[in-house]
Amino acid sequence: MDAAPLAWMAWTWPTAAFFVFIFLCFVAMSVWEYFVPGGSPRHGVLGLDTTRGDRLFISLLGSAFIFLAWLGLVGTPLWGPLAIAIIFAIAVFIWV
């Protein structure tokens, strides 16, 4: 039996940090929902009625596409798409 059961996954620090960040986003949204229930759906720029959870999902999905496009067109380093993804997520939570 292998001493590291997840060794086949080739975990790196950035990969682990990514999954920890996603987990912390879910925890933060759960705590936010606990203290301020309802999420106050609102009608945004896209014409959709969205809640906080919807906006989190849109920002995470859009960020994934930003990173994939950057990797396909530019390559590394990934500080550029990180800045773009943060700005995108802020914009989604403000206007969508």
C-alpha positions in Angstrom: 0.0 0.0 0.0 1.3 3.4 -1.0 2.1 5.8 1.9 0.5 8.8 0.0 -2.9 7.7 -1.3 -3.3 10.9 -3.3 0.1 10.8 -4.9 -1.4 9.9 -8.3 -3.1 13.3 -8.5 0.3 15.2 -8.6 -0.8 17.9 -6.2 1.1 21.1 -6.3 0.9 24.1 -3.9 -1.1 26.2 -6.5 -3.5 23.3 -7.0 -4.1 22.8 -3.3 -4.4 26.6 -2.8 -7.1 26.7 -5.6 -9.2 24.0 -3.9 -8.7 25.6 -0.5 -9.9 28.9 -1.9 -13.0 27.3 -3.4 -13.8 25.6 -0.1 -13.3 28.9 1.8 -15.6 30.7 -0.7 -18.3 28.1 0.1 -17.7 28.5 3.8 -17.9 32.3 3.6 -21.1 32.2 1.6 -22.6 29.8 4.1 -21.7 32.0 7.0 -23.1 35.1 5.1 -26.3 33.2 4.4 -26.6 32.2 8.0 -26.3 35.7 9.3 -28.2 37.5 6.4 -30.7 34.9 5.0 -32.4 35.2 1.7 -29.6 36.5 -0.5 -31.8 39.3 -1.8 -32.3 38.4 -5.4 -31.8 41.3 -7.8 -32.2 42.1 -11.4 -28.8 42.7 -13.0 -27.3 44.0 -16.2 -27.7 40.6 -17.9 -31.4 40.7 -17.3 -31.2 37.8 -14.9 -32.5 37.6 -11.3 -29.5 36.4 -9.3 -28.8 35.6 -5.7 -25.4 35.7 -4.0 -24.8 32.0 -4.8 -25.6 32.6 -8.5 -23.2 35.5 -8.6 -20.5 33.4 -6.9 -21.0 30.6 -9.5 -20.9 33.1 -12.4 -17.7 34.7 -11.1 -16.0 31.3 -10.5 -17.0 30.0 -13.9 -16.0 33.2 -15.7 -12.7 33.2 -13.8 -12.0 29.6 -15.1 -12.6 30.7 -18.7 -10.3 33.8 -18.1 -7.5 31.5 -16.9 -8.0 29.0 -19.7 -8.0 31.7 -22.4 -4.9 33.3 -20.9 -3.1 29.9 -20.8 -4.1 29.3 -24.4 -3.1 32.7 -25.7 -0.3 33.9 -23.5 0.9 31.1 -21.2 2.5 31.6 -17.9 2.9 33.5 -15.5 -0.7 33.7 -14.2 -0.6 37.0 -12.3 -2.4 38.8 -15.2 -5.5 36.6 -15.3 -5.6 36.6 -11.5 -6.0 40.3 -11.5 -8.5 40.2 -14.4 -10.5 37.4 -12.5 -10.6 39.4 -9.3 -11.9 42.5 -11.2 -14.4 40.3 -13.0 -15.7 38.8 -9.7 -16.1 42.2 -8.1 -17.9 43.5 -11.2 -20.2 40.4 -11.1 -21.1 41.0 -7.5 -21.8 44.7 -8.1 -23.7 44.7 -11.4 -25.0 41.2 -12.1 
